[in-house]
Amino acid sequence: MRRIGILSVGNDCPGLNAAIRSVVVNAIEKEIEVMGIKDGFEGLLKDKVDILVRDDVSGILHRGGTILGTSLFIPEKDEDLVTIKNKTTQYGISGYIIFGGRNAVKSALNLQKYGIPSIIVPATIDNDLSFTDFSIGFITALEHVTQALDIIHSTAESHHRVMIVKTMGAPGGWLATFGGLAGGADFVVTSSDAVDPKELVTTIQHRYESGKRFSIVVVEDGVKLPDEILDECKCSYETDPAEVIGLYIERKLNIEWRYTNLGYIQRGGVPAAIDRIIATQMSARAVELVKMGKFYHAVGVKGFIVTEVPYSETMLNVRPVDYYIKQLAKIFY
């Protein structure tokens, strides 16, 4: 019987358990044994492995996070990659299904150099991988951002404040832009575009002059602000850019502001229906590729059609948020 190892590399996201469930159920149907590896490749190096059966994945479809755990560890050193190759042989693993984002891609490409087969299933709330329209977890995280903006909206309006809301998702800008559009943000600052200080101030000023005495500004984590803003606020590049934006608005317009970092709220919780579906679809396709012996491919979706692409270094390219969506969001400022 063929055996595959499954593991997560990088940050957790909603829908990973749905993906694990799909791999196990589909693999059993195809007479493939599944070895669950806990805590990513770090866990493999410590022999934290177990055979997964159907009962192990019963009732996990709706659960957030991952029953296998995860780790940010990327195997890069020769000694680690040699050890992984030896353990692959030791455990009789034909190849790996790796869930994750950019860290998973880096890991898979490193493994390929040592002849260790794998298949990537995209799972990241950043949604910025070049080979898929949607990654597992993005839609759920987007819902969390949207709901947060809806809640913040009422207190911003009541107190006539500018509310600065920081999101994850750098550097692609997907979560901030889509979240801002869905949640009615009045300005969005992302890593994928340079911040125009004049546009920022003018947009908020026009709102107040027109009688809308509050604003919601979404700022993506890791944004690099222009010197004009940093100098005005007497801040350095190390200062949280979301807070700098608030200080800048206060200095230019004398408007009270408050800051909310959504943090890990975005990555947690029950996965949305779409995340469960695409996780199930892509993972089922990954098992089909294993059955065919077609490793060194990444699965993805184009719309609702499951796709696959062979490994290449271009998979590490960041896919920035669509220009059309960015322009559409600006219409509502």
Order of alpha helices (4+ residues) and beta strands (2+ residues): beta-alpha-beta-alpha-beta-alpha-beta-alpha-beta-alpha-beta-alpha-beta-alpha-beta-alpha-alpha-beta-alpha-beta-beta-alpha
